[in-house]
Amino acid sequence: MRRRHRGHPEGRFSSRPKGRPLHWAVLLAVAGAGLPGVPAAQTCAAECEVGPAAQTMERVTFEEAMRRAIANHPNVQRAAADIIRADAVLQQIRGRALPSIDGSLTTNVIDPVTRFGGSAIFPRTQTVTTAGVAVPLVTPVRWAERNQAADQVLVSQRGLDEARRQVAVAAGQAYLTVSAQRRVLELNERARDNARAHYEYANQRFQGGLGSRLNAVRAEQEVSSNEARVEEAQLGVRRAQEALGVLMAADGPVDAAADPAFDVPPPSVPDRELVAGREDVRTILARQSAAERRAGDAWKDYLPSVTALFTPEVLAPSGLFANARSWRASVLFTVPLLDSGQRRGQARERQALVDLVRAERTSAERQAGSEIRTAREAVAATERALTHARRAAEQANEVVRITDIAFREGATTNIEVIDAQRRARDAETAAAIAEDAVRRARLELLVATGRFPQ
């Protein structure tokens, strides 16, 4: 008996083969969010439907998300506090090489009182007021320590830049994950709606005595499967929004307003120049410079230091053989003679640190060059993959239209229609994942070349 499928929505069903749930697509979309777009801005409603109830959620642009994440993330705040600490240490060390003034007040009570000629040599109660003025004249070690502390301030500043970069990268990837998860949700919702329309048509035919219960149950099964996939996708969206909110230091989930567009650097820029501009490499360079200065200053530990001292004194009462006011001036000349190898050990430790930082720099530069080359190839490869994925989605939708026409004419079965719908949904999901892969590859290229964040 020939069955005509009338009223069937033409070419609107996207599909996935049995045994392959959408779970893998969701995982692929989330996998890139280790803590990066292309055009086609995709906006979502101000009230984002997540789960059974609608919740009003803040929507931000990519630039706003980066700005707030960099300004509010605890890692950035800790790095900023480290700069303050390093600057305070510099201030302390600088103060050691500058003049200092101190004073003391001492009250002495003695008994018995020694007398001479009826007068007390030292009064029973005597107050001694003393001031001390120390002026470092030649202090090579303290001068070297001051320069070394200034280097640590620079290292802390580079550390703050690196912390900002890491937070921005994590927030950018989380932002793209929200967009990718929402795209997956939209595809599953469209597949569910199409499957429901197909079920309603199949059930209407069955109720009218033209179709079979098998076709109606099979179509209803497809609706149930798609409902489950929609719930999974909604949970994926909510998790991505919560992750973005945490990175932005927000009090709740945050939604992505639109997909960003990334302008990648042209291949004409030399890799060495790009590597030198990366914040992580610049941080290591600052650490290497600080370590080299500290090692180079080791010889100053053997130099003498000269300090001038001036000490005025006031006695009240003065006593028999003591002046009421007096002062003392001296020059303290200090030469380190023997330390049993302590300075030699410190010099070796400093040189070992220099060698360690140099090796770290070499490794970081080699890794950065590899990341740049890999990121460039990833951009090219993902763009080619996106072209093929879009073509496959178009072809799959064409198959759905042809299968639908054949089903209406009775030349095919309901199973083939559902299978074509699933394959079309598979292809559209793959195209959405490919679009997200292109955006992430472009962001990774910007990160690898030191162009993100600006």
C-alpha positions in Angstrom: 0.0 0.0 0.0 1.4 3.4 -1.0 1.4 5.9 1.8 1.4 9.6 1.1 3.0 11.9 3.7 1.0 15.2 3.5 1.6 18.2 5.5 5.1 17.1 6.5 7.4 20.0 7.2 9.8 20.0 4.3 13.5 19.9 4.9 13.4 21.2 8.5 14.6 18.2 10.5 18.1 17.9 11.7 19.2 14.5 12.9 21.7 12.2 14.6 22.1 8.4 14.1 20.8 6.1 16.9 23.4 5.2 19.5 25.2 8.6 19.2 23.7 11.0 21.8 24.4 14.7 21.7 26.5 14.3 24.8 29.7 14.2 22.7 28.9 17.5 21.0 28.4 19.2 24.3 31.7 17.8 25.6 33.5 19.0 22.5 32.1 22.4 22.8 33.2 22.6 26.5 36.6 20.9 26.1 38.2 24.0 24.8 37.4 26.0 27.9 40.6 25.3 29.7 40.5 28.4 31.1 39.3 32.7 22.9 35.7 35.2 17.2 34.5 35.4 13.9 31.6 37.4 12.5 28.0 36.5 12.7 27.2 38.1 16.0 24.8 36.0 17.9 22.7 37.6 20.6 20.4 36.1 23.2 17.4 37.5 24.9 17.7 39.5 28.1 15.8 36.8 29.8 17.7 33.6 29.3 15.6 30.4 29.5 17.6 27.9 31.5 15.8 24.9 32.8 12.1 24.9 33.6 12.0 28.5 34.7 13.2 31.7 33.1 15.8 33.8 35.0 16.8 37.4 34.3 20.6 37.3 33.7 23.2 39.9 33.0 24.5 40.0 29.4 27.9 41.4 28.6 30.0 41.9 25.6 33.4 40.2 25.1 35.3 43.4 25.8 33.3 44.1 29.0 33.8 40.5 30.2 37.6 40.9 29.7 37.7 44.2 31.5 35.7 43.1 34.5 37.6 39.8 34.8 41.0 41.6 34.8 39.8 44.2 37.3 38.1 41.9 39.8 39.7 38.5 39.7 41.5 37.5 42.9 44.7 36.4 41.0 45.1 39.9 39.6 44.5 41.4 43.0 47.1 39.2 44.6 49.6 40.1 41.9 48.9 43.8 42.5 49.4 43.3 46.3 52.7 41.6 45.5 53.9 44.9 43.8 53.0 46.8 46.9 55.0 44.4 49.0 58.0 44.5 46.7 57.9 48.3 46.8 57.7 48.3 50.6 60.8 46.1 50.7 62.6 48.5 48.4 61.7 51.4 50.7 63.0 49.5 53.7 66.3 48.6 52.0 66.7 52.2 50.7 66.3 53.5 54.2 69.2 51.4 55.5 71.6 53.4 53.2 70.2 56.8 54.4 71.0 58.8 57.5 69.2 57.8 60.7 68.5 59.6 64.0 67.5 58.0 67.2 67.3 59.1 70.8 67.2 57.5 74.3 66.2 58.6 77.8 67.7 56.7 80.7 67.1 57.3 84.5 69.6 55.8 86.9 69.0 55.3 90.6 72.0 54.2 92.7 72.5 53.5 96.4 74.7 54.1 98.3 75.8 57.5 97.0 79.6 57.9 96.7 80.7 61.2 98.0 84.0 63.2 97.7 84.6 66.2 99.8 81.0 66.2 101.0 79.6 66.2 97.4 78.1 63.3 95.6 80.2 62.0 92.7 77.1 60.5 91.0 73.7 61.8 92.1 71.3 59.3 93.5 68.9 59.9 90.6 70.4 60.9 87.3 68.7 61.2 83.9 70.8 60.6 80.7 69.5 62.0 77.5 71.3 60.7 74.4 70.8 61.2 70.7 72.5 59.3 67.9 73.0 60.4 64.3 74.4 57.8 61.9 75.3 58.7 58.3 76.4 55.9 56.0 79.2 57.2 53.8 80.3 54.1 51.9 78.0 51.1 51.9 78.4 49.0 48.7 76.4 46.0 50.0 73.4 48.2 50.9 73.6 50.0 47.5 73.6 46.6 45.8 70.6 45.4 47.8 68.7 48.6 46.9 69.2 47.9 43.2 68.3 44.3 43.6 65.0 45.3 45.4 64.2 47.6 42.6 64.6 44.7 40.2 62.1 42.7 42.3 59.6 45.5 41.9 59.9 45.2 38.1 59.5 41.5 38.3 56.3 41.9 40.4 55.0 44.4 37.7 55.7 41.8 35.0 54.0 39.2 37.2 50.9 41.4 37.3 50.8 41.6 33.5 51.1 37.9 33.3 48.3 37.4 35.8 46.1 39.7 33.8 46.9 37.7 30.6 46.1 34.4 32.2 42.8 35.7 33.6 41.8 37.3 30.3 42.6 34.0 28.4 40.4 32.0 30.8 37.6 34.5 30.7 37.8 34.6 26.9 37.5 30.9 26.6 34.7 30.8 29.1 32.9 33.5 27.0 33.2 31.4 23.8 32.0 28.4 25.7 28.8 30.1 26.6 28.3 31.0 22.9 29.1 27.5 21.7 26.8 25.9 24.3 24.0 28.2 23.4 24.4 27.3 19.7 24.2 23.6 20.6 21.1 24.3 22.7 19.5 26.1 19.7 20.2 23.2 17.4 18.7 20.7 19.8 15.6 22.9 20.4 15.1 23.1 16.7 15.5 19.4 16.2 13.0 18.8 19.1 10.5 21.1 17.5 10.8 19.4 14.1 10.6 16.0 15.7 7.4 17.1 17.5 5.9 18.4 14.3 6.7 15.1 12.6 5.1 13.2 15.5 2.0 15.3 15.4 1.6 14.6 11.7 2.3 10.8 12.1 -0.1 10.6 15.0 -2.8 12.5 13.1 -2.4 10.0 10.2 -2.7 7.1 12.7 -5.8 8.6 14.3 -7.3 9.1 10.9 -6.6 5.4 10.0 -4.1 6.2 7.3 -0.8 5.5 9.1 0.5 2.9 11.5 1.0 3.0 15.2 4.6 2.0 14.7 5.3 5.2 12.8 3.6 7.3 15.5 5.5 5.6 18.3 8.8 5.8 16.5 8.2 9.6 15.9 7.2 10.0 19.6 10.4 8.2 20.6 12.4 10.7 18.6 10.7 13.6 20.4 11.5 12.1 23.8 15.2 11.7 22.8 15.4 15.3 21.7 13.8 16.5 24.9 16.5 14.8 26.9 19.2 16.3 24.7 17.7 19.8 25.2 17.8 19.3 29.0 21.5 18.4 28.7 22.3 21.3 26.5 20.4 23.7 28.9 22.6 22.4 31.8 25.7 22.9 29.7 24.7 26.5 29.0 24.1 27.2 32.7 27.4 25.7 33.7 29.2 27.8 31.1 27.4 30.9 32.3 28.3 30.2 35.9 32.0 29.7 35.0 32.0 33.0 33.2 30.4 34.7 36.2 33.1 33.3 38.5 35.9 34.5 36.3 34.3 38.0 36.2 33.9 37.9 40.0 30.1 38.4 39.6 27.5 37.3 42.1 25.8 35.0 39.7 25.9 33.6 36.2 26.6 35.9 33.3 25.5 35.4 29.7 27.4 36.3 26.5 25.8 39.0 24.4 27.5 38.4 21.0 30.3 36.5 19.4 33.6 38.6 19.2 35.7 39.1 16.1 39.4 38.5 16.3 41.9 40.1 14.0 44.9 37.8 13.8 48.4 39.1 13.0 49.6 38.6 9.5 52.2 35.9 8.7 54.7 38.6 7.7 55.5 39.4 11.3 58.6 37.5 12.4 58.1 34.9 15.1 61.0 36.2 17.1 59.4 39.6 17.4 56.1 38.0 18.5 57.8 35.8 21.1 59.6 38.8 22.6 56.2 40.6 23.1 54.6 37.8 25.1 54.0 38.7 28.8 55.3 35.3 30.1 58.6 35.7 28.2 58.9 39.3 29.4 58.4 38.1 33.0 61.1 35.6 32.6 63.4 38.2 31.1 62.8 40.5 34.1 63.6 37.6 36.5 66.8 36.8 34.5 67.9 40.4 34.7 67.3 40.5 38.4 69.2 37.2 39.0 72.1 38.4 36.9 72.4 41.7 38.8 72.3 39.8 42.1 75.0 37.4 41.0 77.1 40.3 39.5 77.0 42.1 42.9 78.5 39.2 44.8 82.0 40.9 44.8 80.6 43.8 46.7 80.3 41.6 49.8 84.1 41.9 50.2 84.2 45.7 50.1 84.5 47.7 53.3 81.8 50.1 54.6 82.2 53.5 56.3 79.7 55.1 58.6 79.9 58.4 60.5 78.4 58.6 64.0 77.6 61.7 66.1 76.3 61.2 69.7 75.3 64.2 71.9 74.6 63.6 75.6 72.9 65.5 78.4 73.1 64.7 82.1 70.6 66.0 84.7 71.9 66.6 87.3 75.5 66.4 86.0 77.5 65.1 89.0 80.8 66.0 90.4 83.2 64.9 87.6 80.8 64.8 84.6 79.8 67.6 82.3 76.2 68.4 81.9 76.5 68.4 78.1 78.9 66.5 75.9 79.1 64.9 72.5 81.1 62.3 70.6 81.9 61.9 66.9 83.4 58.8 65.3 83.9 57.2 62.0 83.2 53.5 61.8 85.3 51.6 59.2 84.3 48.0 58.8 86.1 45.4 56.7 84.9 41.8 56.5 87.9 39.5 56.9 86.8 36.0 57.5 83.4 34.4 57.1 84.4 30.7 56.7 83.1 30.5 53.1 79.6 32.1 53.6 80.1 34.6 50.9 81.5 32.1 48.4 78.5 29.9 49.0 76.1 32.8 48.4 77.8 33.7 45.2 77.5 30.1 43.9 73.8 30.0 44.9 73.2 33.2 43.0 75.0 31.9 39.9 73.0 28.7 40.0 69.8 30.8 40.0 71.0 32.7 36.9 71.6 29.4 35.1 68.2 28.1 36.2 66.4 31.2 34.9 68.4 31.2 31.6 67.3 27.6 31.0 63.7 28.5 31.8 63.9 31.4 29.4 65.2 29.2 26.6 62.5 26.7 27.2 59.8 29.4 27.3 61.0 30.9 24.0 61.1 27.6 22.3 57.6 26.7 23.6 56.3 30.1 22.5 57.6 29.6 19.0 56.0 26.2 18.8 52.7 27.6 20.1 52.8 30.4 17.4 53.4 27.9 14.6 50.8 25.5 15.9 48.2 28.3 16.4 48.7 29.5 12.8 48.3 26.0 11.4 45.2 25.5 13.7 43.6 28.7 12.3 44.1 27.5 8.7 43.0 23.9 9.5 39.9 24.9 11.4 38.8 27.3 8.7 39.1 24.6 6.1 37.2 22.2 8.4 34.5 24.8 8.8 34.1 25.1 5.1 33.7 21.3 4.8 31.3 21.2 7.8 29.0 23.8 6.3 29.0 22.1 3.0 28.1 18.8 4.8 25.3 20.5 6.6 23.9 21.9 3.4 24.1 18.4 1.8 22.4 16.8 4.8 19.6 19.2 4.7 19.2 18.5 0.9 19.0 14.8 1.8 16.2 15.6 4.3 14.3 17.4 1.6 14.7 14.6 -0.9 13.8 12.0 1.6 10.7 13.9 2.7 9.5 14.2 -0.9 10.1 10.5 -1.5 8.2 9.7 1.7 5.3 11.8 0.6 5.2 9.9 -2.7 5.5 6.5 -0.8 8.9 5.7 -2.2 10.6 5.5 1.2 9.7 4.8 4.8 9.4 6.7 8.0 12.7 5.2 9.3 14.6 6.8 6.4 13.1 10.2 7.1 14.0 10.0 10.8 17.5 8.8 9.9 18.0 11.7 7.5 16.8 14.2 10.1 19.3 12.8 12.6 22.2 13.0 10.1 21.2 16.6 9.3 21.2 17.5 13.0 24.6 15.8 13.3 26.0 17.9 10.4 24.6 21.1 11.7 26.1 20.4 15.2 29.4 19.6 13.6 29.3 22.9 11.7 28.5 24.8 15.0 31.4 23.1 16.7 33.6 24.0 13.7 32.6 27.6 14.0 33.6 27.6 17.7 36.9 25.9 16.9 37.7 28.7 14.4 37.1 31.3 17.1 39.1 29.5 19.6 42.0 29.0 17.2 42.0 32.7 16.4 42.1 33.5 20.1 44.8 31.0 20.7 46.9 32.6 17.9 46.4 36.0 19.5 47.5 34.6 22.9 50.5 32.8 21.4 51.7 36.0 19.7 51.2 38.2 22.7 48.4 40.3 21.1 45.8 39.3 23.7 44.8 41.0 25.8 45.8 44.4 24.5 
